[in-house]
Amino acid sequence: MSQQDLQQELAQLRAENTKLKKINEALISRVEQGGGNQYAPYAAFEHSVHLAEQVREKTQILNETLAEVEHSHRALKQANKDANIFKQRFIDAIESISEAFVLLDSDGLILLQNSNFATFWGKTGLAIQEGANFNDLKDRAKSSGMIRRASPGGEQSSPVYQLADGRWFQLNERRTSEGGWVMLYTDITDVKVAETARYEQGMIQKSMLLQGLIDNLSQGVVMISNANQIEVWNNRFVQMS
């Protein structure tokens, strides 16, 4: 039984109890005043006793209902307290992680976020708060140039974003049971910088290997780009030129 149902039943019992008490008082007053019929006082008294028993029963039910309402109220109050404690612990947990965290409902509205998420999208100029539309944030970020490049990812890879300030972020997302989304934006700038450095170092090594190879050729070799710029040559070509 819900809290509202208990309150309605309690009000009804109180009304019936008040009504029975008034009837009982009226009958007792009638007995005390007497009447023309010699059996009337006894009948009224007998009826009064019956009503008194009804009043007692209704009063007992009323007290039991009051106790049930009080118990339900305490249980509801404790449940709300436990829910608030759980929510605060969850907020503390997501606030402690280094990633930008956001929880969305099935319509793409923000239900919960941490401060890193607010910082990440702060440059869009939109209010980063509960109830904001996440799709509006993405559209504003793209139109404002905040996101320089985006890789959508695939089955084996996650979407990656490069921001205008040079930072890189990887998006990890998962569906919730209600049809919403849990999203984590991880800063992978250091990984991307190291990856670029390895790539450039590899290209330098390949260039040196190629240069060493053509320098050992007896023929003159020259490589010209599509812009008619000389890019690679060997000593034999210089001699021949």
C-alpha positions in Angstrom: 0.0 0.0 0.0 1.4 3.4 -1.0 1.8 6.4 1.3 -1.1 8.2 -0.4 -3.5 5.1 0.0 -2.6 5.0 3.7 -3.3 8.7 4.2 -6.7 8.3 2.5 -7.6 5.3 4.6 -6.5 7.1 7.7 -8.7 10.1 6.9 -11.7 7.8 6.3 -11.2 6.0 9.6 -10.9 9.3 11.5 -14.2 10.5 9.9 -16.0 7.3 10.8 -14.6 7.3 14.4 -15.8 10.9 14.9 -19.2 10.0 13.5 -19.6 7.1 15.9 -18.5 9.1 18.8 -21.2 11.7 18.1 -23.9 9.0 17.8 -22.7 7.4 21.0 -22.8 10.8 22.9 -26.3 11.5 21.5 -27.6 8.1 22.7 -26.1 8.4 26.1 -27.6 11.9 26.5 -31.0 10.5 25.4 -30.8 7.7 28.0 -30.0 10.2 30.8 -32.9 12.4 29.9 -35.4 9.5 29.9 -38.4 9.0 27.7 -42.1 8.0 27.6 -41.4 4.4 26.6 -40.2 2.3 29.6 -38.1 0.1 27.3 -36.7 3.0 25.3 -33.9 3.8 27.8 -32.8 0.2 27.9 -32.9 -0.1 24.1 -31.0 3.1 23.7 -28.4 2.0 26.3 -28.0 -1.4 24.6 -27.5 0.3 21.2 -25.1 2.7 22.9 -23.0 -0.2 24.2 -23.0 -1.7 20.7 -21.9 1.6 19.2 -19.2 1.9 21.9 -17.8 -1.5 20.8 -17.8 -0.3 17.2 -16.0 2.9 18.3 -13.4 0.8 20.2 -12.9 -1.5 17.1 -12.6 1.5 14.8 -10.2 3.2 17.2 -8.0 0.1 17.3 -8.0 0.0 13.5 -7.2 3.7 13.4 -4.3 3.2 15.8 -3.0 0.3 13.7 -3.2 2.3 10.6 -1.4 5.2 12.3 1.3 2.8 13.3 1.5 1.5 9.7 1.7 5.1 8.3 4.4 5.9 10.7 6.4 2.8 9.9 6.0 3.5 6.1 7.0 7.1 6.7 10.2 6.1 8.5 11.0 3.5 5.8 10.5 6.0 3.0 12.6 8.6 4.9 15.4 6.0 5.3 15.1 4.9 1.6 15.5 8.6 0.5 18.5 9.0 2.9 20.2 5.8 1.5 19.5 6.9 -2.1 21.1 10.3 -1.4 24.1 8.7 0.2 24.5 6.3 -2.8 24.2 9.2 -5.3 26.8 11.2 -3.4 29.2 8.2 -3.3 28.7 7.8 -7.0 29.4 11.5 -7.7 32.6 11.3 -5.5 33.7 8.2 -7.5 33.3 9.7 -11.0 34.9 13.0 -9.7 38.0 11.0 -8.7 38.7 9.6 -12.2 40.9 11.5 -14.6 38.7 11.0 -17.6 35.8 13.2 -18.6 32.7 11.3 -17.6 29.1 11.8 -18.7 25.9 9.8 -18.3 23.1 10.5 -20.9 19.5 9.4 -21.1 17.9 7.9 -24.2 17.2 11.4 -25.6 20.9 12.5 -25.3 20.2 14.7 -22.3 22.9 14.9 -19.5 22.0 13.1 -16.3 25.3 13.2 -14.5 28.8 14.5 -15.3 32.1 15.2 -13.6 34.1 18.5 -13.6 36.5 17.1 -16.2 33.7 16.7 -18.7 32.5 20.3 -18.0 36.1 21.5 -18.5 36.4 19.5 -21.7 33.3 21.1 -23.3 33.6 24.5 -21.6 34.9 26.2 -24.7 31.6 25.6 -26.6 30.0 28.5 -24.7 27.0 26.3 -23.8 25.8 25.5 -20.3 27.3 22.2 -19.3 24.8 21.0 -16.7 22.1 18.4 -16.1 19.4 18.5 -18.7 21.7 20.0 -21.5 21.5 18.2 -24.9 24.8 16.5 -25.7 24.2 16.6 -29.4 24.0 20.4 -29.2 27.5 20.4 -27.5 29.0 18.3 -30.4 27.4 20.5 -33.1 28.7 23.7 -31.4 32.2 22.2 -30.9 32.4 21.3 -34.6 31.0 24.6 -35.9 33.3 26.6 -33.6 36.4 24.8 -34.7 37.0 23.4 -31.2 37.3 19.9 -32.8 39.9 20.0 -35.5 39.7 16.4 -36.6 37.6 13.4 -35.8 38.1 9.7 -36.4 34.8 7.8 -36.1 36.4 4.5 -35.1 35.0 1.1 -35.9 34.3 -2.3 -34.4 37.9 -2.7 -33.2 38.7 0.9 -32.5 37.2 3.8 -30.5 36.5 7.3 -31.9 39.4 9.8 -31.6 39.2 13.6 -31.6 41.9 16.2 -32.1 41.1 19.6 -30.6 42.2 22.9 -31.9 44.7 23.3 -29.0 46.5 20.2 -30.2 45.2 17.8 -27.6 43.9 14.3 -28.5 41.0 12.5 -26.8 39.7 8.9 -27.2 36.0 8.3 -26.6 34.9 5.1 -24.9 31.1 4.7 -24.8 28.6 2.0 -23.7 24.8 1.7 -23.8 22.9 1.6 -20.6 19.9 -0.7 -19.9 17.5 2.3 -20.3 18.8 3.1 -23.8 21.1 5.9 -22.7 24.9 6.2 -22.9 27.9 6.2 -20.6 30.9 8.1 -22.1 34.5 8.5 -21.1 36.9 10.9 -22.8 40.5 9.9 -22.2 43.4 12.3 -22.9 45.8 10.4 -25.2 47.9 13.5 -26.2 51.1 12.0 -24.8 50.4 8.7 -26.7 49.8 10.6 -30.0 52.9 12.8 -29.5 55.0 9.7 -28.9 53.4 7.9 -31.9 54.2 10.9 -34.2 57.8 11.0 -32.9 58.2 7.3 -33.7 56.7 7.8 -37.1 59.0 10.8 -37.9 62.0 8.9 -36.6 61.1 5.9 -38.8 60.8 8.2 -41.8 64.2 9.7 -41.1 65.8 6.2 -40.8 64.1 5.1 -44.1 65.4 8.3 -45.8 68.9 7.7 -44.6 68.7 4.1 -45.7 67.5 5.2 -49.2 70.2 7.8 -49.4 72.8 5.3 -48.5 71.5 2.9 -51.1 71.5 5.4 -54.0 74.9 6.8 -53.0 76.4 3.3 -53.7 75.0 3.2 -57.2 77.3 3.8 -60.1 74.5 5.5 -62.0 73.5 9.0 -61.4 70.1 9.2 -59.6 67.8 12.1 -59.0 64.2 12.2 -57.6 62.0 15.1 -58.5 58.7 15.9 -56.9 55.5 16.8 -58.7 56.3 20.4 -58.0 59.5 20.0 -60.0 61.7 20.2 -56.8 64.8 18.0 -56.5 64.3 15.8 -53.4 66.9 13.0 -53.6 70.1 12.6 -55.5 73.5 10.9 -55.2 77.1 11.9 -55.7 77.3 10.3 -59.1 74.5 12.6 -60.3 76.4 15.6 -59.0 79.5 14.5 -60.8 77.7 13.9 -64.0 75.9 17.3 -63.7 
